[in-house]
Amino acid sequence: MAEAEALGSGFVRTGGDPTALWADVLLLATRRQDLETFEARGFPVTAASFDRLERLNALLCEARTEKDFLETDREERADRDEAIRKDLLDLRERLARYGAAGDLPASMFSLQTKSTARVNMVVGGMQTVLRNVSNLRERLARDPRVDELVREATALLAEHAAGRERDSADEARFYEVSLRAAQLMRLLLDAAQHLCRQGAAAFQGQPNFYRLTKFYLRRKKREAAAPVTS
């Protein structure tokens, strides 16, 4: 929605739990019965105030649902990359054994990196290893398993390259959806807080139904559980 887009990315983000805010807003939305009292007592709360609250709540729910889906997809991509990383390391080690049998220098099969914890580093190193194997294939054992190892590694590199192209688009979408969810969360919290202030003032001395009880309780618990840094 245009209102969320107008916030851009420089707004103050909320640190609360959106599910707790949803629950509080759903309770607030049931207080339409108080509209006549708001009007009679001169408070700027109208049906449009409740309409906007419900609309923002629904939009936030949609955005968070899509974000959760994209986060699951991210985890699956991370698992895929980890499997490729481990398989490439295994193939490199097996190729190195053939190299050692052919008295080839170990550096030919080195990934030329201090860390193999990231798939991109392993992929880059493996590309160099495969070029070395191709250039000196005649000095390796005439064993069809060598060629099979090369084919397996090449296929994994191709799978990784194809995945990275998709990942770029998916990451852009994840950033877009995450930003929209944060914008909507900000707008919804501001709208809910405004309604709560008006409700508390309009119904002084009466039971106060205009509170964000679950939201602030959840945030308080989260802050209490956070590690203390000096």
VEXDODREN-810518 format. One record per residue: x, y, z of N, C-alpha, C in turn; residue in one letter. Coordinates in steps of 0.2 Angstrom, whole numbers, plus 5000, padded with zeros to 4 digits. Each point is the difference from the previous one (the first is absolute). Layout:
XYZXYZXYZA ...
This chain:
500449945000499650065000500450065000M 499850064997500450065000500250035006A 499649995005500250025007500649975003E 500149944998500649965003500650024995A 499950004994500550024995500350075002E 499550055002500350065002500450015006A 500049945004500550005006500749994997L 500149974994500749994998500349955005G 500750015001500449955004500350035006S 499850075001500450035005499550015006G 499549975001499550005006500349965006F 499750025006500249965006499649945000V 500449945000499749945000499849985007R 499449965000499849975007500449945001T 500049985007500449945002499549955003G 499450014999499549955003499849944996G 499649965002499849944997499450024996D 500049994993499450014997499449965001P 500149945002499449965002499650025006T 500450035005499750035006499650064998A 500350044996499750064997499349994997L 500049954995499449974997499549995005W 500249965005499549985005499750065003A 500450055002499750065004499650044995D 500250004994499650044995499349974999V 500049934999499449974999499550015006L 500250015006499650025006499850074999L 500450054998499850074999499550004995L 500049964995499650014994499349985002A 499949975006499349985003499750065003T 500350055001499850065004499650054996R 499849984994499650054995499450025004R 499849975005499450025003500150065004Q 500650025001500150065004500150074995D 499849994994500150064995499550055002L 499449995002499650055002500250045006E 500349965005500350035006500650054998T 500449974996500650054997499750064997F 499550004996499850054997499650055005E 499749975004499650055005500550035005A 500549975001500550035005500650044996R 499950014994500450044996500749974998G 500149935000500649974999500149984992F 500550024997500149994993500149924998P 499549965001500049934999499449994996V 500049974994499549994995500049934998T 499549984996500049934997500649994995A 500250064997500649994996500649985004A 500150025007500549995004500149925001S 499449975001500049935001500149964993F 499750034994500149974994500850004998D 500350055002500750014998500449955004R 499849995007500349955004500049934997L 499449984998499949944998500349994993E 500050054996500449994994500749995000R 500350045005500749995001500249945003L 499649975005500149945003500049944994N 499550014996499949944995500650014995A 500350064998500550004996500749985003L 500050015007500649985003500049925001L 499449975001500049935000500249974993C 499850034995500249984993500750004999E 500350065002500750014999500549955004A 499749995007500449965004500049924998R 499449994997499949934997500549994994T 500050054996500549994994500750005003E 500250045005500650005002500249945003K 499649975004500149935003500149954995D 499750004994500149954995500750014997F 500150074999500750014997500649985004L 499950015007500549985005500149925000E 499449964999500149934999500449984994T 499850044995500449994993500750015001D 500250065004500750015001500349955004R 499749975005500349945003500149944996E 499649994995500049944996500650024995E 500150064998500650024996500649995003R 500050025007500649995004500249935001A 499549955000500149935001500349984993D 499750024995500349984993500750024999R 500250065002500750024999500449965005D 499849995006500449965004500249934998E 499449974997500149934997500550014994A 500050054996500550014994500750015003I 500050045005500750015003500349935002R 499649965004500349945002500249954995K 499650004995500149954994500650024996D 500150074999500650024997500649995003L 500050015007500649985004500249935000L 499549965000500149934999500349984993D 499750034995500349984993500750035000L 500150065002500750025000500549965003R 499849975006500449955004500249944996E 499449984997500149934996500550024993R 499950054997500450024995500750015002L 500150035006500750015002500449935001A 499649955002500349935001500349984993R 499650014995500249984994500650044998Y 500050065001500650044999500649985004G 499949985006500649985004500349934997A 499549964997500349944997500450014994A 499850064997500450024993500650045002G 500250015006500550045002499950084998D 499450025000499850074998500150045007L 500250064999500050045007499450015003P 500050005006499350015004499750074999A 500450054998499750064999499550004994S 500149954995499550004995499349995002M 500049975006499349985002499850045007F 500450055001499850055005499550054998S 499550015005499550054998500350075001L 500650015002500350075001499650055004Q 499849975006499650045004500149985008T 500050045004500149985007499449975003K 499450024997499449985003499649964995S 499749955002499549964995499350005003T 499950055005499350005003499550034996A 500250044994499550034996500049974993R 499449984998500049974993500350044995V 500050065000500350044994500749995000N 500350005006500849995000500149934997M 499649955002500249934998499850004992V 499550034998499950004992500550034996V 500350065003500550034996500649965000G 500249975005500649965001499949934995G 499449985000499949934997500050024992M 499850064998500150014993500750004998Q 500550035004500749994999500249934999T 499849965005500249935001499849974993V 499450014998499849964994500450034994L 500250064999500450024995500749975000R 500349995006500649975001500049924997N 499449975002499949934999499949994992V 499750054997499950004993500750014996S 500450045003500650024996500549945001N 500049965005500549955002499649935000L 499549994996499649945001500449944998R 500550014995500449944998500449975006E 500250055004500449975006499649975006R 499450004999499649975005499949934998L 499849965005499849934999499549994994A 500149954996499549994994499449965003R 499750035004499449975004499450044998D 499549974998499450034998499650045006P 500249985006499850035006500250075001R 500650024997500250075000499650044996V 499849984994499550044996499350005003D 499849955003499450005004500050055005E 500550015004500150055005500050074997L 500350014995500050064997499350024997V 499649954998499350014997499650025006R 500149975006499650015006500150075002E 500750025001500150075002499850054995A 500049994994499850054995499250015001T 499749945001499350015000499850045007A 500449985005499850045006500250084999L 500550014997500150074998499550044996L 499749964995499550024996499450015004A 499849965005499450005004500150065005E 500650015002500150065005499950074996H 500350004994499950064996499350024998A 499649944998499350014999499650035006A 500249975005499750025007500150075002G 500650024998500250075002499650054996R 499949994994499650044996499350015003E 499749945002499350005003500050045007R 500649985003500150035007500050085000D 500350034995500050075000499350034999S 499649974996499350034999499649985007A 500149955003499749985006500250055006D 500650015000500350055005499750075000E 499950024993499750074999499350005002A 499749944999499350005002499949995007R 500549975004500049995007500150075003F 500450044997500250075003499350044999Y 499750004994499450044999499549985005E 499849945001499549975004500250025008V 500649995002500250025006499950075002S 500250044995499950075001499250025000L 499649974996499350025000499749985007R 500249945002499749975007500250055005A 500750035000500250045005499650075000A 499950024994499650064999499350005003Q 499749944998499349995002500049995008L 500549975003500049995007500050075003M 500450044997500150075003499350045000R 499750004994499450034999499449975005L 500049945000499549965004500150025008L 500650005002500150025007499950075001L 500150044996499950075001499250015000D 499749974996499250014999499749975007A 500349945002499749975006500150045006A 500650035001500250045005499650065001Q 499950034994499550064999499349995003H 499849944998499349985002500049995007L 500549975003500049985007500150075004C 500350044998500150075003499350035001R 499650004994499450034999499549965005Q 500049945000499649965004500150015007G 500650005002500150015007499850065003A 500150064996499750065002499350015000A 499749974995499250004999499749965005A 500349955003499649965005500450005006F 500250055003500450015006499549985006Q 500349965004499549985006499649944998G 500149974994499649944998500549954998Q 499849935000500449954998500350024993P 500749995000500450024994500149944995N 499650004995500149954995500550024994F 500350065001500450034995500849995002Y 500249945000500749995002500349954995R 500750004999500349954996500449965005L 499649965004500349965005500449954998T 499849964995500449944998500750034997K 499950054996500650034996500550025005F 499950045005500550035005500249945004Y 499649965002500249945005500549964996L 499949984994500449964996500750044999R 500050064999500650044999500450005006R 499650015006500450015006500349935002K 499749954998500349935001500649994996K 500050024994500550004995500650045002R 499950065002500550045003500449975006E 499649975004500249985007500549934998A 499849974995500449944998500650014996A 500050074997500650014996500650015004A 500649974998500650015004500350075001P 500250015006500250075002500850014997V 500050054997500750024997500350065004T 500650005001500350065004500350054995S 
